[in-house]
């Protein structure tokens, strides 16, 4: 990428994630590029049509356009949510299970980035907003503990003075990560289209311009080679599958998808936990 204007440097982590995932998860890469284009559009509106901002915006739009033939956005929001939640659960699982390292900070940081990207679809659902706030807190808290030579406490914060003064700390202990809420039925999502550029560029609007925890320097390990997050093979259930409710089937599918996301980050224990839960929901003994 050409020189990045100072006012847009905070968007580089999203650009980097988009580049890392272009082969393995093009749908996620597409939405990362769209998010950056949206934020650049806001900067141009606030600061004027600066050449560097316009050039960067055009590059992001071009990158997104190149991905469109490879993806299906009809269920894009749901697939993006599944991917983001999978990354969050991988970070949360490592934090609760240990050991807690700089890699744990990086995973929480990346989870924040992908949850930020979801804001282009509108205001985050309460459970997703809580995950984003919690991931920001944990990344900051763990980084501070490691820098001071202290052992971070796993899981949600206890009601301790130090934790209460951490930036972004939740005001109450958080329960284990909840399943994403089923959004209300909506009309089929169309693939975003881009207006003429540069003077009339108007990428899809978002409802917020969230801040992001500074990313770690280590690159994100590439996910498994799949255009979308796909569930791994699961042994057949031994229970009475004919009596399963539609919700149980859907919840089991989500757990399997979370397991796939965890495997993308080589987090085998979290993947196993999610697969076991999927089997339980399917009635496996």
Backbone as CSV, one residue per row, in Angstrom:
resi,resn,N_x,N_y,N_z,CA_x,CA_y,CA_z,C_x,C_y,C_z
1,UNK,0.845,-1.195,0.000,0.000,0.000,0.000,0.875,1.237,0.000
2,UNK,0.420,2.274,-0.722,1.153,3.533,-0.753,1.135,4.163,0.622
3,UNK,1.792,5.307,0.755,1.905,5.957,2.052,0.530,6.178,2.667
4,UNK,0.445,5.875,3.949,-0.819,6.000,4.672,-0.827,7.329,5.403
5,UNK,-1.854,8.140,5.220,-1.912,9.415,5.929,-1.982,9.187,7.431
6,UNK,-1.397,10.085,8.220,-1.364,9.892,9.672,-2.738,9.661,10.282
7,UNK,-3.753,10.356,9.769,-5.084,10.238,10.354,-5.747,8.894,10.051
8,UNK,-5.121,8.079,9.195,-5.699,6.781,8.851,-4.855,5.612,9.347
9,UNK,-3.783,5.885,10.082,-2.896,4.801,10.521,-3.603,3.823,11.456
10,UNK,-4.630,4.290,12.181,-5.342,3.385,13.083,-6.132,2.319,12.316
11,UNK,-6.266,2.489,10.998,-6.997,1.518,10.186,-6.099,0.409,9.635
12,UNK,-4.788,0.555,9.785,-3.865,-0.444,9.237,-4.088,-1.858,9.788
13,UNK,-4.409,-2.043,11.081,-4.662,-3.410,11.550,-5.773,-4.107,10.771
14,UNK,-6.802,-3.366,10.386,-7.901,-3.956,9.620,-7.441,-4.302,8.201
15,UNK,-6.622,-3.425,7.627,-6.068,-3.692,6.297,-5.201,-4.952,6.338
16,UNK,-4.398,-5.082,7.380,-3.529,-6.256,7.507,-4.334,-7.542,7.650
17,UNK,-5.419,-7.493,8.453,-6.265,-8.681,8.586,-6.881,-9.041,7.239
18,UNK,-7.313,-8.031,6.488,-7.912,-8.280,5.175,-6.917,-8.969,4.250
19,UNK,-5.665,-8.530,4.262,-4.644,-9.124,3.403,-4.329,-10.556,3.825
20,UNK,-4.288,-10.805,5.131,-3.969,-12.142,5.624,-5.030,-13.171,5.233
21,UNK,-6.278,-12.730,5.146,-7.386,-13.663,4.941,-7.877,-13.735,3.505
22,UNK,-7.218,-13.037,2.590,-7.733,-12.942,1.226,-7.840,-14.309,0.551
23,UNK,-6.962,-15.240,0.876,-6.996,-16.570,0.274,-7.841,-17.548,1.075
24,UNK,-7.748,-17.500,2.391,-8.366,-18.514,3.241,-9.789,-18.163,3.668
25,UNK,-10.106,-16.898,3.761,-11.452,-16.468,4.160,-11.796,-15.191,3.400
26,UNK,-12.016,-15.292,2.087,-12.230,-14.089,1.274,-13.445,-13.271,1.686
27,UNK,-14.478,-13.925,2.223,-15.651,-13.165,2.659,-15.291,-12.228,3.809
28,UNK,-14.516,-12.735,4.770,-14.079,-11.910,5.896,-13.151,-10.807,5.401
29,UNK,-12.246,-11.150,4.497,-11.355,-10.148,3.908,-12.156,-9.048,3.222
30,UNK,-13.189,-9.426,2.492,-14.051,-8.475,1.787,-14.661,-7.468,2.763
31,UNK,-15.218,-7.966,3.864,-15.867,-7.064,4.815,-14.855,-6.207,5.580
32,UNK,-13.640,-6.716,5.765,-12.596,-5.882,6.374,-12.258,-4.705,5.456
33,UNK,-12.121,-4.976,4.152,-11.857,-3.891,3.199,-13.016,-2.893,3.184
34,UNK,-14.245,-3.396,3.243,-15.405,-2.506,3.240,-15.429,-1.620,4.487
35,UNK,-15.055,-2.216,5.626,-15.034,-1.438,6.866,-14.019,-0.303,6.764
36,UNK,-12.830,-0.610,6.247,-11.805,0.424,6.095,-12.289,1.510,5.141
37,UNK,-12.911,1.108,4.030,-13.428,2.089,3.076,-14.471,2.990,3.732
38,UNK,-15.305,2.410,4.558,-16.328,3.187,5.265,-15.695,4.223,6.185
39,UNK,-14.697,3.793,6.951,-14.036,4.715,7.876,-13.278,5.812,7.120
40,UNK,-12.676,5.457,5.992,-11.983,6.464,5.181,-12.976,7.465,4.601
41,UNK,-14.152,6.982,4.221,-15.178,7.896,3.733,-15.569,8.913,4.788
42,UNK,-15.642,8.482,6.036,-15.961,9.405,7.130,-14.838,10.426,7.318
43,UNK,-13.596,9.959,7.216,-12.466,10.881,7.366,-12.468,11.929,6.258
44,UNK,-12.768,11.513,5.033,-12.811,12.468,3.918,-13.910,13.503,4.122
45,UNK,-15.021,13.045,4.646,-16.124,13.972,4.881,-15.761,14.982,5.964
46,UNK,-15.023,14.529,6.985,-14.681,15.413,8.100,-13.485,16.312,7.792
47,UNK,-12.528,15.812,6.991,-11.273,16.538,6.798,-11.059,17.044,5.372
48,UNK,-11.994,16.767,4.503,-11.838,17.238,3.136,-11.260,16.173,2.229
49,UNK,-11.300,16.440,0.936,-10.869,15.472,-0.066,-9.353,15.510,-0.238
50,UNK,-8.646,14.959,0.770,-7.193,14.903,0.700,-6.766,13.779,-0.240
51,UNK,-5.723,14.029,-1.011,-5.302,13.062,-2.027,-4.938,11.719,-1.412
52,UNK,-4.189,11.724,-0.305,-3.752,10.459,0.285,-4.943,9.653,0.795
53,UNK,-5.910,10.328,1.402,-7.104,9.627,1.874,-7.881,9.041,0.699
54,UNK,-8.018,9.829,-0.354,-8.751,9.365,-1.529,-8.059,8.172,-2.173
55,UNK,-6.728,8.227,-2.296,-5.989,7.116,-2.889,-6.153,5.836,-2.071
56,UNK,-6.076,5.967,-0.753,-6.236,4.796,0.105,-7.653,4.244,-0.009
57,UNK,-8.630,5.130,-0.070,-10.019,4.705,-0.218,-10.223,3.939,-1.523
58,UNK,-9.658,4.456,-2.599,-9.780,3.783,-3.891,-9.136,2.398,-3.863
59,UNK,-8.000,2.279,-3.172,-7.326,0.986,-3.065,-8.187,-0.029,-2.318
60,UNK,-8.834,0.424,-1.249,-9.681,-0.486,-0.477,-10.902,-0.922,-1.282
61,UNK,-11.502,0.004,-2.006,-12.659,-0.339,-2.835,-12.256,-1.314,-3.935
62,UNK,-11.104,-1.070,-4.537,-10.622,-1.965,-5.594,-10.362,-3.365,-5.048
63,UNK,-9.761,-3.438,-3.854,-9.482,-4.741,-3.244,-10.778,-5.494,-2.960
64,UNK,-11.798,-4.781,-2.478,-13.087,-5.421,-2.212,-13.746,-5.887,-3.504
65,UNK,-13.683,-5.070,-4.530,-14.291,-5.427,-5.816,-13.662,-6.694,-6.400
66,UNK,-12.357,-6.849,-6.232,-11.674,-8.029,-6.761,-12.146,-9.309,-6.071
67,UNK,-12.601,-9.181,-4.830,-13.042,-10.359,-4.084,-14.484,-10.750,-4.393
68,UNK,-15.275,-9.835,-4.915,-16.707,-10.083,-5.099,-17.023,-11.317,-5.942
69,UNK,-16.271,-11.602,-7.023,-16.590,-12.810,-7.800,-16.377,-14.114,-7.034
70,UNK,-15.619,-14.074,-5.934,-15.281,-15.292,-5.194,-16.191,-15.546,-4.004
71,UNK,-17.094,-14.640,-3.700,-17.856,-14.752,-2.459,-19.353,-14.668,-2.718
72,UNK,-20.112,-15.109,-1.731,-21.567,-14.996,-1.736,-21.959,-14.226,-0.485
73,UNK,-22.484,-13.027,-0.655,-22.808,-12.174,0.494,-24.260,-12.306,0.936
74,UNK,-24.996,-13.276,0.383,-26.412,-13.396,0.737,-26.607,-13.686,2.217
75,UNK,-25.629,-14.340,2.847,-25.687,-14.595,4.287,-24.422,-14.059,4.950
76,UNK,-23.909,-12.949,4.376,-22.616,-12.432,4.802,-22.550,-12.007,6.249
77,UNK,-23.584,-11.333,6.730,-23.545,-10.860,8.112,-23.455,-12.027,9.083
78,UNK,-24.262,-13.068,8.873,-24.238,-14.214,9.780,-22.875,-14.907,9.750
79,UNK,-22.298,-15.061,8.562,-21.004,-15.730,8.467,-19.895,-14.886,9.092
80,UNK,-19.985,-13.583,8.947,-19.002,-12.700,9.572,-19.131,-12.757,11.090
81,UNK,-20.364,-12.810,11.591,-20.579,-12.928,13.036,-20.000,-14.241,13.555
82,UNK,-20.256,-15.323,12.836,-19.745,-16.629,13.255,-18.221,-16.620,13.333
83,UNK,-17.584,-16.013,12.345,-16.125,-15.940,12.335,-15.621,-15.118,13.519
84,UNK,-16.221,-13.944,13.748,-15.776,-13.068,14.836,-15.958,-13.736,16.194
85,UNK,-17.098,-14.401,16.381,-17.349,-15.076,17.656,-16.371,-16.226,17.847
86,UNK,-16.047,-16.931,16.768,-15.074,-18.013,16.874,-13.713,-17.518,17.327
87,UNK,-13.284,-16.369,16.801,-12.005,-15.787,17.220,-12.073,-15.374,18.688
88,UNK,-13.199,-14.773,19.095,-13.354,-14.373,20.497,-13.292,-15.596,21.408
89,UNK,-13.995,-16.662,21.039,-14.024,-17.846,21.894,-12.658,-18.516,21.974
90,UNK,-11.882,-18.440,20.901,-10.525,-18.985,20.955,-9.686,-18.213,21.969
91,UNK,-9.828,-16.880,21.972,-9.094,-16.054,22.938,-9.579,-16.319,24.353
92,UNK,-10.898,-16.368,24.531,-11.464,-16.577,25.860,-11.108,-17.963,26.390
93,UNK,-11.113,-18.967,25.511,-10.753,-20.308,25.942,-9.309,-20.394,26.399
94,UNK,-8.413,-19.746,25.665,-7.003,-19.746,26.061,-6.819,-19.007,27.385
95,UNK,-7.547,-17.911,27.573,-7.446,-17.132,28.802,-7.904,-17.951,30.006
96,UNK,-9.001,-18.666,29.877,-9.537,-19.439,31.001,-8.718,-20.701,31.269
97,UNK,-8.174,-21.275,30.181,-7.462,-22.542,30.298,-5.988,-22.343,30.644
98,UNK,-5.393,-21.251,30.116,-3.987,-20.986,30.308,-3.130,-21.802,29.353
99,UNK,-1.843,-21.532,29.275,-1.193,-20.383,29.919,-1.549,-19.074,29.223
100,UNK,-1.551,-17.989,29.992,-1.871,-16.666,29.462,-0.563,-15.993,29.049
101,UNK,-0.451,-15.667,27.774,0.788,-15.115,27.225,0.485,-13.909,26.339
102,UNK,1.538,-13.398,25.713,1.345,-12.324,24.732,0.430,-12.776,23.589
103,UNK,0.454,-14.067,23.300,-0.414,-14.585,22.244,-1.888,-14.445,22.621
104,UNK,-2.183,-14.550,23.919,-3.561,-14.347,24.385,-3.990,-12.909,24.146
105,UNK,-3.083,-11.976,24.410,-3.367,-10.558,24.138,-3.668,-10.366,22.663
106,UNK,-2.851,-10.984,21.822,-3.029,-10.835,20.382,-4.379,-11.380,19.926
107,UNK,-4.779,-12.520,20.485,-6.063,-13.107,20.092,-7.236,-12.218,20.499
108,UNK,-7.188,-11.662,21.715,-8.260,-10.754,22.129,-8.274,-9.504,21.244
109,UNK,-7.086,-9.017,20.892,-6.992,-7.830,20.039,-7.618,-8.081,18.673
110,UNK,-7.310,-9.231,18.089,-7.871,-9.569,16.780,-9.382,-9.755,16.877
111,UNK,-9.853,-10.318,17.986,-11.300,-10.461,18.176,-11.984,-9.098,18.156
112,UNK,-11.358,-8.107,18.798,-11.912,-6.746,18.786,-12.011,-6.226,17.353
113,UNK,-10.983,-6.457,16.564,-10.980,-5.969,15.183,-12.158,-6.526,14.394
114,UNK,-12.374,-7.826,14.497,-13.457,-8.433,13.719,-14.831,-8.016,14.240
115,UNK,-14.948,-7.798,15.536,-16.216,-7.295,16.076,-16.444,-5.854,15.628
116,UNK,-15.364,-5.077,15.516,-15.486,-3.729,14.954,-16.022,-3.787,13.524
117,UNK,-15.498,-4.713,12.745,-15.908,-4.831,11.338,-17.411,-5.086,11.229
118,UNK,-17.971,-5.783,12.209,-19.405,-6.075,12.190,-20.270,-4.830,12.315
119,UNK,-19.714,-3.721,12.783,-20.533,-2.517,12.957,-20.989,-1.928,11.628
120,UNK,-20.410,-2.371,10.508,-20.869,-1.857,9.215,-22.273,-2.348,8.887
121,UNK,-22.732,-3.398,9.587,-24.083,-3.898,9.372,-25.102,-3.179,10.249
122,UNK,-24.653,-2.343,11.140,-25.538,-1.660,12.068,-25.032,-1.819,13.495
123,UNK,-25.804,-1.339,14.432,-25.417,-1.406,15.840,-25.269,-2.858,16.272
124,UNK,-24.204,-3.146,17.010,-23.972,-4.506,17.473,-25.072,-4.951,18.426
125,UNK,-25.441,-6.221,18.328,-26.367,-6.803,19.295,-25.722,-6.739,20.678
126,UNK,-26.529,-6.677,21.747,-25.960,-6.532,23.099,-24.897,-7.574,23.435
127,UNK,-25.109,-8.837,23.033,-24.120,-9.862,23.386,-22.805,-9.648,22.645
128,UNK,-22.885,-9.162,21.406,-21.658,-8.894,20.652,-20.940,-7.658,21.187
129,UNK,-21.699,-6.645,21.564,-21.090,-5.445,22.151,-20.394,-5.791,23.462
130,UNK,-21.016,-6.673,24.249,-20.397,-7.100,25.512,-19.107,-7.865,25.248
131,UNK,-19.094,-8.700,24.218,-17.872,-9.431,23.866,-16.774,-8.461,23.433
132,UNK,-17.136,-7.460,22.651,-16.132,-6.493,22.204,-15.550,-5.733,23.399
133,UNK,-16.414,-5.285,24.290,-15.954,-4.539,25.468,-15.069,-5.425,26.356
134,UNK,-15.478,-6.672,26.521,-14.721,-7.607,27.350,-13.359,-7.913,26.727
135,UNK,-13.324,-8.104,25.403,-12.057,-8.405,24.727,-11.090,-7.234,24.840
136,UNK,-11.594,-6.006,24.722,-10.735,-4.825,24.899,-10.157,-4.797,26.311
137,UNK,-11.025,-5.051,27.284,-10.569,-5.045,28.670,-9.490,-6.102,28.913
138,UNK,-9.749,-7.344,28.449,-8.805,-8.423,28.705,-7.465,-8.165,28.023
139,UNK,-7.479,-7.641,26.803,-6.222,-7.350,26.112,-5.408,-6.328,26.896
140,UNK,-6.083,-5.279,27.371,-5.393,-4.237,28.140,-4.906,-4.773,29.485
141,UNK,-5.773,-5.516,30.166,-5.446,-6.045,31.490,-4.274,-7.029,31.432
142,UNK,-4.325,-7.973,30.492,-3.261,-8.981,30.399,-1.936,-8.330,30.011
143,UNK,-1.990,-7.397,29.053,-0.761,-6.703,28.639,-0.131,-5.984,29.838
144,UNK,-0.949,-5.324,30.640,-0.453,-4.585,31.811,0.166,-5.548,32.830
145,UNK,-0.514,-6.672,33.074,0.013,-7.647,34.032,1.355,-8.208,33.570
146,UNK,1.448,-8.578,32.312,2.694,-9.151,31.799,3.826,-8.136,31.837
147,UNK,3.510,-6.872,31.555,4.539,-5.831,31.584,5.055,-5.605,33.000
148,UNK,4.177,-5.810,33.991,4.556,-5.590,35.391,5.056,-6.859,36.070
149,UNK,5.120,-7.959,35.322,5.605,-9.204,35.896,4.599,-9.906,36.781
150,UNK,3.322,-9.552,36.661,2.270,-10.186,37.454,1.585,-11.275,36.639
151,UNK,1.022,-12.255,37.337,0.265,-13.312,36.669,-1.179,-12.869,36.503
152,UNK,-1.669,-12.764,35.280,-3.057,-12.320,35.081,-4.051,-13.347,35.619
153,UNK,-5.152,-12.867,36.163,-6.231,-13.750,36.585,-7.020,-14.191,35.354
154,UNK,-7.311,-15.469,35.240,-8.081,-15.930,34.077,-9.558,-15.579,34.194
155,UNK,-10.225,-15.545,33.063,-11.667,-15.350,33.054,-12.101,-13.947,33.398
156,UNK,-13.403,-13.774,33.692,-13.950,-12.451,34.001,-13.284,-11.844,35.225
157,UNK,-13.225,-10.527,35.292,-12.573,-9.864,36.424,-13.364,-10.026,37.702
158,UNK,-12.638,-10.183,38.796,-13.280,-10.167,40.102,-13.460,-8.721,40.524
159,UNK,-14.244,-8.489,41.538,-14.495,-7.125,41.996,-13.329,-6.664,42.871
160,UNK,-12.214,-6.374,42.169,-11.012,-5.920,42.847,-10.705,-4.509,42.401
161,UNK,-10.026,-3.770,43.241,-9.764,-2.356,42.952,-8.977,-2.189,41.668
162,UNK,-7.933,-3.026,41.493,-7.104,-2.875,40.306,-7.915,-3.064,39.041
163,UNK,-8.778,-4.096,39.039,-9.560,-4.385,37.850,-10.578,-3.296,37.578
164,UNK,-11.164,-2.724,38.631,-12.192,-1.718,38.440,-11.640,-0.469,37.791
165,UNK,-10.333,-0.246,37.879,-9.733,0.952,37.303,-9.079,0.679,35.958
166,UNK,-9.216,-0.537,35.465,-8.665,-0.831,34.153,-9.529,-0.201,33.081
167,UNK,-8.940,0.366,32.035,-9.742,0.958,30.967,-10.637,-0.086,30.319
168,UNK,-11.902,0.225,30.208,-12.839,-0.649,29.522,-13.277,-1.844,30.340
169,UNK,-12.965,-1.864,31.633,-13.326,-3.014,32.435,-14.826,-3.088,32.628
170,UNK,-15.418,-4.292,32.519,-16.837,-4.421,32.780,-17.154,-4.071,34.212
171,UNK,-18.351,-3.596,34.463,-18.738,-3.182,35.806,-19.231,-4.347,36.635
172,UNK,-19.356,-5.520,36.035,-19.789,-6.695,36.762,-19.154,-7.913,36.121
173,UNK,-18.977,-9.017,36.898,-18.378,-10.207,36.304,-19.208,-10.693,35.131
174,UNK,-18.511,-11.153,34.082,-19.204,-11.624,32.888,-19.417,-13.125,32.966
175,UNK,-20.544,-13.618,32.468,-20.752,-15.062,32.369,-19.923,-15.607,31.229
176,UNK,-19.844,-16.931,31.118,-19.156,-17.499,29.955,-19.781,-16.983,28.679
177,UNK,-19.015,-16.926,27.572,-19.541,-16.373,26.324,-20.852,-17.024,25.935
178,UNK,-21.834,-16.203,25.592,-23.150,-16.701,25.221,-23.208,-16.993,23.737
179,UNK,-24.153,-17.854,23.366,-24.384,-18.106,21.955,-24.926,-16.851,21.311
180,UNK,-24.579,-16.578,20.049,-25.109,-15.387,19.389,-26.605,-15.470,19.260
181,UNK,-27.274,-14.331,19.418,-28.709,-14.291,19.313,-29.133,-14.437,17.866
182,UNK,-30.276,-15.105,17.675,-30.807,-15.257,16.329,-31.402,-13.936,15.889
183,UNK,-30.876,-13.297,14.839,-31.436,-12.024,14.414,-32.785,-12.226,13.766
184,UNK,-33.653,-11.207,13.770,-34.955,-11.332,13.138,-34.799,-11.529,11.650
185,UNK,-35.773,-12.219,11.038,-35.693,-12.453,9.589,-35.614,-11.148,8.834
186,UNK,-34.721,-11.102,7.863,-34.595,-9.913,7.034,-34.576,-10.343,5.586
187,UNK,-34.754,-9.383,4.704,-34.690,-9.723,3.300,-33.278,-10.120,2.946
188,UNK,-33.140,-10.904,1.902,-31.829,-11.435,1.524,-30.845,-10.305,1.305
189,UNK,-29.676,-10.459,1.897,-28.668,-9.410,1.842,-28.004,-9.391,0.477
190,UNK,-28.014,-8.264,-0.169,-27.412,-8.148,-1.494,-25.949,-7.793,-1.376
191,UNK,-25.184,-8.157,-2.379,-23.769,-7.804,-2.395,-23.619,-6.304,-2.533
192,UNK,-22.818,-5.676,-1.653,-22.684,-4.218,-1.698,-22.142,-3.763,-3.037
193,UNK,-22.600,-2.620,-3.477,-22.084,-2.030,-4.708,-21.433,-0.713,-4.371
194,UNK,-20.483,-0.307,-5.177,-19.728,0.894,-4.900,-20.115,1.994,-5.873
195,UNK,-20.268,3.225,-5.401,-20.587,4.344,-6.272,-19.354,4.800,-7.035
196,UNK,-19.526,5.702,-8.011,-18.375,6.217,-8.763,-17.363,6.867,-7.839
197,UNK,-16.098,6.860,-8.248,-15.031,7.425,-7.429,-14.255,8.416,-8.288
198,UNK,-13.545,9.397,-7.672,-13.424,9.590,-6.231,-14.433,10.542,-5.626
199,UNK,-14.955,11.489,-6.405,-15.724,12.576,-5.802,-17.010,12.109,-5.168
200,UNK,-17.607,11.031,-5.692,-18.892,10.606,-5.153,-18.805,9.285,-4.411
201,UNK,-17.585,8.942,-3.963,-17.431,7.688,-3.242,-18.222,7.756,-1.954
202,UNK,-19.049,6.776,-1.725,-19.852,6.742,-0.511,-20.037,5.307,-0.075
203,UNK,-19.003,4.697,0.556,-19.089,3.303,0.971,-20.220,3.116,1.968
204,UNK,-20.624,1.858,2.211,-21.723,1.595,3.141,-21.463,2.256,4.473
205,UNK,-22.465,2.853,5.045,-22.299,3.579,6.303,-22.318,2.629,7.468
206,UNK,-21.666,3.005,8.555,-21.726,2.237,9.783,-22.233,3.146,10.875
207,UNK,-22.655,2.546,11.970,-23.259,3.337,13.019,-22.264,3.847,14.035
208,UNK,-21.032,3.363,13.969,-20.066,3.834,14.949,-18.675,3.738,14.371
209,UNK,-17.763,4.447,14.988,-16.366,4.384,14.575,-15.567,3.986,15.790
210,UNK,-15.548,2.660,16.108,-14.981,2.211,17.365,-13.476,2.352,17.406
211,UNK,-12.985,2.518,18.621,-11.544,2.520,18.808,-11.079,1.083,18.842
212,UNK,-9.795,0.891,18.662,-9.274,-0.467,18.620,-8.015,-0.547,19.449
213,UNK,-7.858,-1.684,20.144,-6.647,-1.924,20.916,-5.480,-2.034,19.954
214,UNK,-4.326,-1.395,20.218,-3.187,-1.497,19.299,-2.829,-2.949,19.064
215,UNK,-2.615,-3.355,17.810,-2.358,-4.758,17.509,-0.961,-5.172,17.908
216,UNK,-0.815,-6.464,18.186,0.515,-7.006,18.430,1.248,-7.102,17.104
217,UNK,2.574,-7.170,17.176,3.356,-7.147,15.947,3.328,-8.476,15.212
218,UNK,3.098,-9.573,15.932,3.113,-10.875,15.276,1.930,-11.005,14.347
219,UNK,2.149,-11.588,13.135,1.040,-11.730,12.191,0.054,-12.787,12.640
220,UNK,-1.165,-12.651,12.218,-2.204,-13.608,12.539,-1.968,-14.891,11.763
221,UNK,-1.942,-16.069,12.411,-1.746,-17.311,11.665,-2.882,-17.524,10.696
222,UNK,-2.573,-17.989,9.462,-3.629,-18.124,8.450,-4.638,-19.172,8.840
223,UNK,-5.949,-18.869,8.695,-6.981,-19.870,8.962,-6.914,-20.978,7.932
224,UNK,-7.727,-22.001,8.160,-7.761,-23.120,7.239,-8.254,-22.676,5.884
225,UNK,-7.871,-23.400,4.836,-8.148,-23.013,3.453,-9.612,-23.228,3.126
226,UNK,-10.408,-22.219,3.402,-11.838,-22.283,3.117,-12.356,-20.891,2.945
227,UNK,-13.233,-20.688,1.972,-13.753,-19.347,1.713,-14.646,-18.889,2.833
228,UNK,-15.290,-19.788,3.514,-16.113,-19.439,4.657,-15.772,-20.396,5.779
229,UNK,-16.157,-20.065,6.990,-15.915,-20.946,8.113,-16.813,-22.158,7.962
230,UNK,-16.247,-23.326,7.881,-17.044,-24.524,7.701,-16.840,-25.454,8.871
231,UNK,-17.848,-26.211,9.171,-17.800,-27.090,10.323,-17.044,-28.362,9.987
232,UNK,-16.201,-28.859,10.913,-15.512,-30.115,10.683,-16.480,-31.279,10.772
233,UNK,-16.019,-32.421,10.274,-16.880,-33.593,10.318,-17.127,-34.004,11.754
234,UNK,-18.376,-34.325,12.069,-18.763,-34.702,13.422,-19.345,-36.103,13.374
235,UNK,-18.948,-36.993,14.290,-19.511,-38.340,14.296,-21.019,-38.306,14.427
236,UNK,-21.647,-39.299,13.862,-23.107,-39.337,13.910,-23.584,-39.495,15.335
237,UNK,-24.676,-38.817,15.646,-25.240,-38.875,16.987,-25.936,-40.210,17.197
238,UNK,-25.886,-40.695,18.443,-26.534,-41.956,18.759,-27.907,-41.744,19.345
239,UNK,-28.255,-40.497,19.647,-29.553,-40.203,20.236,-30.641,-40.160,19.192
240,UNK,-31.891,-39.924,19.614,-33.040,-39.881,18.709,-33.066,-38.599,17.916
241,UNK,-32.312,-38.532,16.783,-32.202,-37.304,16.008,-33.541,-36.827,15.501
242,UNK,-34.483,-37.771,15.286,-35.780,-37.371,14.765,-36.551,-36.478,15.705
243,UNK,-36.200,-36.450,16.974,-36.913,-35.653,17.965,-36.200,-34.348,18.291
244,UNK,-35.113,-34.037,17.587,-34.386,-32.800,17.850,-35.179,-31.605,17.355
245,UNK,-35.166,-30.545,18.147,-35.835,-29.313,17.726,-34.964,-28.580,16.713
246,UNK,-35.601,-27.676,15.976,-34.847,-26.882,15.002,-33.787,-26.044,15.698
247,UNK,-34.109,-25.528,16.904,-33.150,-24.704,17.646,-31.941,-25.534,18.060
248,UNK,-32.177,-26.780,18.505,-31.058,-27.634,18.905,-30.142,-27.913,17.720
249,UNK,-30.734,-28.160,16.567,-29.931,-28.391,15.366,-29.111,-27.157,15.016
250,UNK,-29.746,-25.987,15.111,-29.057,-24.736,14.778,-27.930,-24.457,15.764
251,UNK,-28.200,-24.661,17.058,-27.166,-24.426,18.072,-25.991,-25.385,17.887
252,UNK,-26.289,-26.632,17.538,-25.219,-27.604,17.308,-24.368,-27.196,16.110
253,UNK,-25.019,-26.702,15.072,-24.278,-26.250,13.894,-23.353,-25.093,14.245
254,UNK,-23.851,-24.152,15.059,-23.026,-23.012,15.454,-21.817,-23.471,16.262
255,UNK,-22.042,-24.418,17.189,-20.920,-24.917,17.983,-19.866,-25.575,17.086
256,UNK,-20.330,-26.301,16.070,-19.382,-26.921,15.145,-18.614,-25.863,14.361
257,UNK,-19.299,-24.774,13.997,-18.621,-23.687,13.288,-17.609,-22.992,14.194
258,UNK,-17.949,-22.835,15.474,-16.992,-22.233,16.405,-15.756,-23.127,16.535
259,UNK,-15.988,-24.435,16.515,-14.856,-25.360,16.573,-13.956,-25.177,15.355
260,UNK,-14.571,-24.975,14.192,-13.778,-24.754,12.979,-12.961,-23.476,13.089
261,UNK,-13.564,-22.423,13.641,-12.830,-21.171,13.820,-11.659,-21.361,14.778
262,UNK,-11.884,-22.107,15.849,-10.802,-22.358,16.808,-9.651,-23.113,16.142
263,UNK,-9.984,-24.084,15.297,-8.938,-24.828,14.593,-8.170,-23.940,13.634
264,UNK,-8.835,-22.905,13.104,-8.135,-21.969,12.227,-6.976,-21.305,12.953
265,UNK,-7.116,-21.169,14.283,-6.067,-20.548,15.091,-5.316,-21.589,15.915
266,UNK,-5.435,-22.856,15.479,-4.702,-23.966,16.105,-5.025,-24.103,17.591
267,UNK,-6.238,-23.741,17.969,-6.670,-23.849,19.362,-7.473,-25.139,19.503
268,UNK,-6.757,-26.252,19.626,-7.404,-27.566,19.647,-8.306,-27.757,20.867
269,UNK,-7.889,-27.371,22.088,-8.777,-27.577,23.241,-10.132,-26.891,23.091
270,UNK,-10.138,-25.640,22.610,-11.415,-24.947,22.418,-12.249,-25.645,21.353
271,UNK,-11.603,-26.124,20.301,-12.324,-26.848,19.251,-12.972,-28.107,19.815
272,UNK,-12.235,-28.829,20.649,-12.772,-30.058,21.244,-13.973,-29.751,22.126
273,UNK,-13.868,-28.692,22.940,-14.976,-28.327,23.821,-16.235,-28.019,23.019
274,UNK,-16.078,-27.261,21.929,-17.238,-26.907,21.115,-17.820,-28.117,20.394
275,UNK,-16.966,-29.018,19.928,-17.464,-30.227,19.272,-18.214,-31.124,20.255
276,UNK,-17.711,-31.227,21.475,-18.409,-32.013,22.490,-19.789,-31.424,22.774
277,UNK,-19.858,-30.092,22.840,-21.137,-29.441,23.089,-22.088,-29.658,21.912
278,UNK,-21.544,-29.636,20.687,-22.378,-29.895,19.507,-22.948,-31.310,19.554
279,UNK,-22.117,-32.272,19.925,-22.582,-33.657,20.027,-23.635,-33.805,21.116
280,UNK,-23.444,-33.096,22.225,-24.435,-33.164,23.309,-25.781,-32.631,22.833
281,UNK,-25.741,-31.524,22.095,-26.981,-30.940,21.584,-27.679,-31.876,20.598
282,UNK,-26.892,-32.691,19.908,-27.459,-33.635,18.942,-27.913,-34.939,19.590
283,UNK,-27.690,-35.052,20.894,-28.154,-36.234,21.605,-27.177,-37.372,21.639
284,UNK,-25.908,-37.096,21.332,-24.910,-38.166,21.360,-24.627,-38.569,22.788
285,UNK,-24.392,-39.829,22.983,-24.109,-40.315,24.328,-22.633,-40.165,24.637
